[in-house]
C-alpha cells in the first residue's frame, strides 16, 4: 500500500506540473489531485522536493535495472536519456524551478549507480582501493551529468542517441585504463 500511495503522489505531481510551474504547486494541490490527506503525504515525504527526488530515483532505478555492466552501460545511458525525455515537461519544469544543485544531485543519483557498476566490474581481481573506485566513478559521473544538464538546458532537442554515442566513444577503454592507472600494482 505504501508504494501505491507514493506512485499516486508521483502521478499527481507529474499531472499538475503539466499545468503549473513547480514553485506554484502546493502539497494541498498534490494531495487533492490524488485524493489522500496531507498527513499521508507527510508520512512518505518531508516536502515536494523530497517527492521529486524519489520520483527521479525511482525512474532511474527502473531504467537501469540490469544495465550496470560494461557490456550494457551504453544501453543504461540511453535509458536515462529516454526517462528524462519521457518526462520532458516534468524535467523542464523542475529544471526552471529548483536550484542547479538540487537538479545535479538528482542526476548524480541517476548516473552514479550506472558508472559504479562498470567500475566494480572492470576492477574485479585488480588491487585498487575503494576510495579510488569511488573517485573514478565520481569523475565520470560529473562528466555525464554536465552533458545531460547541457542537453536539458538546451531544451532536449539534440538526438540523445548521438550524445550517448559520443560519450561511449570518449569513454571506450578509459574506465579500464583509469583502474589500471590507480591499481596498487602500477
C-alpha positions, 0 to 999 in steps of 0.5 A, a space after each residue: 500500500 505504501 508504494 501505491 500511495 507514493 506512485 499516486 503522489 508521483 502521478 499527481 505531481 507529474 499531472 499538475 506540473 503539466 499545468 503549473 510551474 513547480 514553485 506554484 504547486 502546493 502539497 494541498 494541490 498534490 494531495 487533492 489531485 490524488 485524493 489522500 490527506 496531507 498527513 499521508 503525504 507527510 508520512 512518505 515525504 518531508 516536502 515536494 522536493 523530497 517527492 521529486 527526488 524519489 520520483 527521479 530515483 525511482 525512474 532511474 532505478 527502473 531504467 537501469 535495472 540490469 544495465 550496470 555492466 560494461 557490456 550494457 552501460 551504453 544501453 543504461 545511458 540511453 535509458 536515462 536519456 529516454 526517462 528524462 525525455 519521457 518526462 520532458 515537461 516534468 524535467 523542464 519544469 523542475 529544471 526552471 524551478 529548483 536550484 542547479 544543485 538540487 537538479 545535479 544531485 538528482 542526476 548524480 543519483 541517476 548516473 552514479 549507480 550506472 558508472 559504479 557498476 562498470 567500475 566494480 566490474 572492470 576492477 574485479 581481481 585488480 588491487 585498487 582501493 575503494 576510495 579510488 573506485 569511488 573517485 573514478 566513478 565520481 569523475 565520470 559521473 560529473 562528466 555525464 551529468 554536465 552533458 545531460 544538464 547541457 542537453 536539458 538546458 538546451 531544451 532536449 532537442 539534440 538526438 540523445 542517441 548521438 550524445 550517448 554515442 559520443 560519450 561511449 566513444 570518449 569513454 571506450 577503454 578509459 574506465 579500464 585504463 583509469 583502474 589500471 592507472 590507480 591499481 596498487 600494482 602500477 
